Amino acid sequence: MSWFLKGLKQYADFGGRARRKEYWLFNLFSFIFGMLFVFLWLLGDIIDSPALTIFGFILLGIYYLALIVPSLAVTVRRLHDTGRSGFWYFISFVPFAGGIILFVFCCLDSENANNQWGSNPENSDSAIEAI
């Protein structure tokens, strides 16, 4: 949960590096919270409550709109951690192969040494893991 909050605190911070753990846990908690809103939306359909259905749908939309910038920022920082520019994100717009290529880039290990986006975050994130 602390990794999700870290991603939210760095809302529009496109500089620096994000290790794999930060990236994947941010996306995992984003998915889990999104599914809670989907459950609320579907619960309204199941119990035949139009107000609950609309409320769940609106909450889901607001939630995902609010997460556009931080999820883009954490993806760019993840690309930086692998030694790539954030502009590699645009490869995801290539049909079929683009999303797969971006997925592979996000799965790759960090560069061990410092790069132009900063030092290896694996060395400095030990304080977060202690929480």
C-alpha positions as CSV (number, residue, x, y, z in Angstrom):
1,M,0.0,0.0,0.0
2,S,2.9,2.4,0.7
3,W,4.1,2.0,-2.9
4,F,0.6,3.1,-4.2
5,L,0.7,6.1,-1.9
6,K,4.2,6.9,-3.0
7,G,3.0,6.9,-6.6
8,L,0.2,9.3,-5.7
9,K,2.5,11.6,-3.7
10,Q,4.7,11.8,-6.8
11,Y,1.6,12.7,-8.8
12,A,3.2,14.5,-11.8
13,D,6.9,13.7,-11.1
14,F,8.2,12.4,-14.4
15,G,11.9,12.7,-13.3
16,G,13.8,10.1,-11.5
17,R,13.5,6.3,-11.5
18,A,11.0,3.8,-10.2
19,R,12.0,0.2,-9.5
20,R,9.9,-2.7,-10.6
21,K,8.3,-3.2,-7.2
22,E,7.0,0.4,-7.1
23,Y,5.6,0.1,-10.6
24,W,3.9,-3.2,-10.2
25,L,2.5,-2.6,-6.7
26,F,1.1,0.8,-7.8
27,N,-0.7,-0.9,-10.7
28,L,-1.9,-3.8,-8.5
29,F,-3.5,-1.5,-5.9
30,S,-4.9,0.7,-8.7
31,F,-6.5,-2.4,-10.2
32,I,-7.8,-3.6,-6.8
33,F,-9.4,-0.2,-5.9
34,G,-10.8,0.0,-9.4
35,M,-12.4,-3.4,-9.0
36,L,-14.1,-2.2,-5.8
37,F,-15.8,0.5,-7.7
38,V,-16.8,-1.9,-10.5
39,F,-18.2,-4.2,-7.7
40,L,-20.3,-1.2,-6.4
41,W,-21.5,-0.5,-10.0
42,L,-22.5,-4.1,-10.6
43,L,-24.0,-4.4,-7.1
44,G,-26.4,-1.6,-8.2
45,D,-27.4,-3.7,-11.2
46,I,-27.9,-6.8,-9.1
47,I,-30.1,-5.3,-6.5
48,D,-31.8,-3.2,-9.2
49,S,-30.8,0.2,-7.7
50,P,-30.3,2.7,-10.5
51,A,-28.9,5.3,-8.1
52,L,-26.2,2.9,-6.8
53,T,-25.4,1.9,-10.4
54,I,-24.9,5.5,-11.5
55,F,-23.0,6.3,-8.3
56,G,-20.6,3.4,-8.8
57,F,-20.1,4.2,-12.5
58,I,-19.4,7.9,-11.7
59,L,-16.9,6.9,-8.9
60,L,-15.2,4.5,-11.3
61,G,-14.8,7.2,-14.0
62,I,-13.5,9.8,-11.5
63,Y,-11.1,7.3,-10.0
64,Y,-9.6,6.4,-13.4
65,L,-9.5,10.0,-14.6
66,A,-7.6,10.9,-11.4
67,L,-5.1,8.1,-12.0
68,I,-4.1,9.0,-15.5
69,V,-1.3,11.3,-14.6
70,P,0.2,9.3,-11.7
71,S,0.1,6.0,-13.7
72,L,1.8,7.8,-16.7
73,A,4.4,9.3,-14.3
74,V,5.2,5.9,-12.7
75,T,5.5,4.3,-16.1
76,V,7.9,7.0,-17.3
77,R,10.0,6.6,-14.2
78,R,10.0,2.9,-14.7
79,L,11.3,3.4,-18.2
80,H,14.0,5.7,-16.8
81,D,15.0,2.9,-14.4
82,T,15.6,0.6,-17.4
83,G,17.8,3.3,-19.1
84,R,15.1,4.4,-21.6
85,S,13.6,7.7,-22.3
86,G,10.0,8.3,-21.2
87,F,9.1,8.8,-24.9
88,W,9.3,5.0,-25.2
89,Y,5.8,5.1,-23.6
90,F,4.4,6.1,-27.0
91,I,5.3,2.7,-28.4
92,S,2.2,1.5,-26.6
93,F,0.1,3.2,-29.3
94,V,1.5,0.9,-32.0
95,P,-1.3,-1.7,-32.6
96,F,-0.7,-5.2,-31.2
97,A,3.1,-5.2,-30.6
98,G,3.4,-1.8,-28.9
99,G,1.8,-2.8,-25.7
100,I,3.7,-6.0,-25.5
101,I,7.0,-4.1,-26.0
102,L,6.2,-1.7,-23.2
103,F,5.2,-4.6,-21.0
104,V,8.6,-6.2,-21.6
105,F,10.4,-2.9,-20.9
106,C,8.6,-2.6,-17.6
107,C,9.5,-6.2,-16.7
108,L,13.2,-5.7,-17.3
109,D,15.6,-5.3,-14.4
110,S,17.0,-1.9,-13.3
111,E,20.3,-0.5,-14.5
112,N,22.6,-1.2,-11.6
113,A,24.7,1.9,-12.0
114,N,23.6,5.5,-12.0
115,N,22.1,6.8,-15.2
116,Q,21.0,10.3,-16.5
117,W,17.8,10.0,-14.4
118,G,19.5,9.4,-11.1
119,S,20.9,6.7,-8.8
120,N,19.5,3.2,-8.5
121,P,16.3,3.5,-6.4
122,E,16.9,0.0,-5.0
123,N,19.7,1.4,-2.8
124,S,17.5,4.2,-1.5
125,D,14.1,2.5,-1.0
126,S,15.1,0.5,2.0
127,A,13.4,3.0,4.3
128,I,10.0,2.5,2.5
129,E,10.3,-1.3,2.9
130,A,10.7,-0.9,6.6
131,I,7.3,0.8,7.0
